Amino acid sequence: MDWHIINHKDYIDGPFDSFEAALAEACALGNETRPEPRVKRRSDQFFVYRAPYDRAEKWRPEFWICTKEGALRLSVPEDLFDQPLLEMAMGAGSMEPLRRLSRVGS
């Protein structure tokens, strides 16, 4: 079962082999400083991790740790899970003009 880290609008990281691995990464992303992270269970495959309040940024990030199936059952749009594929496709395409420029300049 693949676990992912998402939020209400973005795919953040994944897939991970286990919930524990995904939670560890979410804690690292959220700069966790508490002895126990704050995690709430919304379903058997969907958890919400609230990171500590960031005084410098003045906000509290929220990460959803879930399986794709668990997220879809809670009405998360399926296209959110396509973001990493789209970013890779756009990233590969956006490098081509730079390659052409470097060849022209040499």
N, C-alpha and C positions, 0 to 999 in steps of 0.2 A: 504494500500500500504506500503510495507516494504522498508525502505531506508537503504543503506549500505555505509560504508566508505572503499574505496579501493584505490590503486594506480596502476601504470602501471604493477606491477608484484605481488602484495600481497593483500590479503583480510585483512583489518585492524580491523574493528569492525562492529557490527550490528547483527541482524536487529534492526532498530529503527522504531517507529510508525509514525514519522513525519520527514519532512525535517529539521524543526527547531531543533528537538532533535539531529539529526545526525550532524547538523552544530555546535551546542553547544559542542558536544563531540569532533569534529574535531578541534575546536578552543582551547579546553583544551589540546588536544594532541599536537597542534602546538604552545602552549604557546603564544596565541594571546595577544598582548599588545595595538593594535590600537583601536581607538573608534569604527570603523566599519571594519569587516573582508573583505578581498578582495576575492570576489566570482564572477566567470564568468559563465554564462549560456551557455551550448553547445546544450542543447535540453530541452524539457519540463520536463524530468526526469533525467537530467545529469548536474551536476554543478562541477566546479573546484574551490577549495579553496586553495589559496597560503598563507602559514603561513609566519610570519616575518622571516627574515634572522637570522639564529642562528650563532652568531660570534664565539662561543666556538666550535661548530661542523663544521663551515664553509660551510654551505649549507642551502638551502631554501626548506623545505618539501612542497610537493603538495599532497593534498588529493582530491580524486574524491568522491563526494557525489551523489549517484544515486540509482535508482531502478534497479533490475536485468534486467528488460525488456529494460529500457533506455540504460543500458550499452551494452546489446546484440545488440541493433540497431546501436550502434557506434563501433561495431566489437571488443568489449572486449571479450576475450575467456571465454566461459561458465564455464570451469573447475576452474577458479579463485574463483568462488563462492562455490566450493567444499572444499576449503582449511580448513575452520573451522571444517568440518566433518572429514577430514583426520587427522588433528592435534589431535582431540579428540580420534580417533581410535588409532593413534600411541602412544599418551600419556597413554592411558589405558594399551596398550600392553607393553610399556616400563617399567611400574611399577612392573610387575610380577617378573622379576629377582631380584629386590630389596627385594620383599616380601619373596622370597625363601631364599635369603641370610640371612635375619634377623631371619628366623625360624631355619636355620642351626646353626647359631651362638649362639642361646639360649639354 
